[in-house]
């Protein structure tokens, strides 16, 4: 099981690996970050439209609170 520190480390590494080709093309880092932020905003909007709550046995997530 992953703890939150490991999860953040893995996620950060994955984001860097996705950004690497753009950095090699001399794209400015602020442009890459803007694209990541837009993707996050789009994802949150899709989740708000499609899902209101997630039920997992023994666990309940209220996505209205999380998002």
C-alpha positions in Angstrom: 0.0 0.0 0.0 1.3 3.4 -0.9 1.4 6.3 1.6 0.8 9.8 0.5 4.5 10.8 0.3 5.3 7.9 -2.0 2.2 8.7 -4.1 3.2 12.3 -4.6 6.7 11.3 -5.5 5.5 8.8 -8.1 3.0 11.3 -9.5 5.6 14.0 -9.7 8.0 11.6 -11.6 5.3 10.7 -14.0 4.5 14.4 -14.7 8.2 15.0 -15.3 8.4 12.1 -17.8 5.3 13.5 -19.6 6.8 17.0 -19.7 10.3 15.9 -20.9 9.6 15.7 -24.6 8.1 19.3 -24.5 11.1 20.6 -22.6 13.4 19.0 -25.2 11.4 20.9 -27.9 12.4 24.1 -26.0 8.8 24.7 -24.8 8.7 27.1 -21.9 7.9 25.4 -18.5 5.1 27.9 -17.8 3.3 26.7 -21.0 3.6 23.1 -19.9 2.4 23.9 -16.4 -0.6 25.9 -17.9 -1.5 22.8 -19.9 -1.3 20.6 -16.8 -3.6 23.0 -14.9 -6.1 23.1 -17.8 -6.1 19.3 -17.9 -6.8 19.3 -14.2 -9.6 21.8 -14.5 -11.1 19.8 -17.4 -10.9 16.6 -15.3 -12.6 18.1 -12.3 -15.4 19.5 -14.5 -16.0 16.0 -16.1 -16.1 14.4 -12.7 -18.6 17.0 -11.4 -20.8 16.4 -14.4 -20.6 12.6 -14.4 -20.2 11.4 -10.8 -21.8 12.7 -7.6 -20.6 10.0 -5.1 -18.5 6.9 -5.1 -19.4 4.0 -2.9 -16.7 1.4 -2.1 -17.5 -1.3 0.6 -16.5 0.3 3.9 -15.6 3.6 2.3 -17.8 6.5 1.2 -16.5 9.5 -0.8 -18.7 12.6 -1.2 -17.3 14.1 -4.4 -19.2 17.3 -3.8 -16.9 17.8 -0.8 -13.7 16.6 -2.5 -14.3 18.6 -5.7 
